[in-house]
Amino acid sequence: MPNIEAHITGNVWKIEVEVGDTVSEDDEVIILESMKMEIPVESEDDGVVKEIKCAEGDSVNEGDVLIILE
């Protein structure tokens, strides 16, 4: 089961997917805000969103699991 992780420390600005959505490699799934910049997080695998482990406004650290795919 692949996970989508934060590649920087920041705040979850916008979640672009919902549980049950199908995503493809390179699809933008979350936008993080760090140092007043919006940084997109893209899926590294194809799959279906099984669980979203964060909410808009949450603070996340580099390496935190944001989304679990199946």
Protein Blocks (a to p, Z undefined) as FASTA:
>chain_A
ZZdddfbdcddfbdcbdehiacdehiafbdcdeehiacddddfbdcddfbdcbdehiacd
ehiafbdcZZ
